[in-house]
Amino acid sequence: MYQLDDSFWSEVRLKFPAASNGVYLNTAAVGPLANPVYDSYHSHILHMNRVGDWNYTRAIENMERTREKVAALMGAEACDIGFAPNTSHAMNLLAMMFKVSGSDNSISMPDIEFPSSLYPFRYHGYQLNLSPTINGRIDCDQLIKGVDDNNRAILASHVQFSNGFRMDLDELGARAEGLGTPFIVNATQSLGSFPIDVKKSKISALTASCHKWMGAGYGLSVVYVSKETREKTKWPLMGWLSVAQEDLFSAEDVKIKEITSAIETGVTPLSNYYALGASVDLITEIGVENIATRIQTLSTQFADRLATEGFEILSFRDQESEHSKSHNSGNILIKNEDPEKAWEILNKKGIYLSPRRGGLRVSINYFNNTSDLDQLILALKELG
Ligand SMILES: Cc1ncc(COP(=O)(O)O)c(C=O)c1O
């Protein structure tokens, strides 16, 4: 239950210097780093500068602790989690894993998916069955209609990058399971801000870039692959760290690991796990339920204000106040005739958001407050 008052959120906001240095409504593009995240990342960089990384094992152990924390955030086990450099890379891996060679392959996904979901599957020869988005709303039935005889998966973003439509993962996962088709989720716009339970939602594979709502900076994308999926597919890439016994250093023919960390073919950016571990600690400490409720409350207030002031919202918005029953998220798309120009003007005023698909995308995170939203409304009115 939501019991945290304004003073709690004011304290939390102090952990984000970027929130005092501008009106930061741009987490959907890049999330600012909280102080504990910066400190943790910096401690490893400093260590490498002052003494080198003679204690390489320490960094590996930190990566494994981070893997456990990330797994817990989505109801998974550490063995289900791997790390890729970005979501595009992860989607390429999944496209290769789910593809049936010597056959036609198709995938069903919404027509407004981010290119990281879309391009890899097209590149790997899939027919993309794109379901139409009507009035900003993505419909499960339409996605199911896109499942044909050559279907290999249904894919959807949990939260859409442009208009913020939030998919009911439990519903879509159950429908996919009913059809016996794998369910792939792009959680880049939601992990860290809305709860995810991979088992409850029957998710086969999920990936999420960590530089947005996870607030962990650049360089990592979380990849979840379920045990069942691992048993039915083959890892498409292999490197010296894809094997269980990585210190063989020999030409021996060794087997690839059966756990998702097999995708980390070689050394990955070990400093980044210090940032990611600290960001998951912060999210877990506040509680992802509390974060979701905070975002839901602020974004509802903001959408209501926009409507009162006569601005047109291109996002689908429902009237649910409970985040668990709603399709709303912190991403709201406001219609604008010249979003690039408006973006430039707002930028000069220290108001940060992004021009996207015919409008200005505002993304509201838990460190934002009503003053941020008031300042944006005022600036929008001045734009005319
Ligand atoms: C839904 C979604 N997926 C992926 C990305 C980023 O992809 P990548 O990690 O490949 O750069 C974005 C960035 O805007 C996004 O909104």
The ligand as an SDF file (V2000), in Angstrom:
LIG
                    3D

 16 16  0  0  0  0  0  0  0  0999 V2000
   11.6300    0.2560  -25.8480 C   0  0  0  0  0  0  0  0  0  0  0  0
   13.0790    0.5540  -26.0890 C   0  0  0  0  0  0  0  0  0  0  0  0
   13.9140   -0.4480  -26.3600 N   0  0  0  0  0  0  0  0  0  0  0  0
   15.2230   -0.2340  -26.5290 C   0  0  0  0  0  0  0  0  0  0  0  0
   15.7700    1.0300  -26.4640 C   0  0  0  0  0  0  0  0  0  0  0  0
   17.2290    1.2400  -26.5860 C   0  0  0  0  0  0  0  0  0  0  0  0
   17.8010    0.2190  -27.2900 O   0  0  0  0  0  0  0  0  0  0  0  0
   19.3370   -0.1180  -27.2210 P   0  0  0  0  0  0  0  0  0  0  0  0
   19.6310   -0.6420  -25.8440 O   0  0  0  0  0  0  0  0  0  0  0  0
   19.4910   -1.1530  -28.2740 O   0  0  0  0  0  0  0  0  0  0  0  0
   20.1100    1.1280  -27.5350 O   0  0  0  0  0  0  0  0  0  0  0  0
   14.9230    2.1090  -26.2480 C   0  0  0  0  0  0  0  0  0  0  0  0
   15.4600    3.4970  -26.2410 C   0  0  0  0  0  0  0  0  0  0  0  0
   14.8060    4.4720  -26.4200 O   0  0  0  0  0  0  0  0  0  0  0  0
   13.5560    1.8610  -26.0190 C   0  0  0  0  0  0  0  0  0  0  0  0
   12.7260    2.8640  -25.7340 O   0  0  0  0  0  0  0  0  0  0  0  0
  1  2  1  0
  2  3  1  0
  2 15  2  0
  3  4  2  0
  4  5  1  0
  5  6  1  0
  5 12  2  0
  6  7  1  0
  7  8  1  0
  8  9  2  0
  8 10  1  0
  8 11  1  0
 12 13  1  0
 12 15  1  0
 13 14  2  0
 15 16  1  0
M  END
$$$$
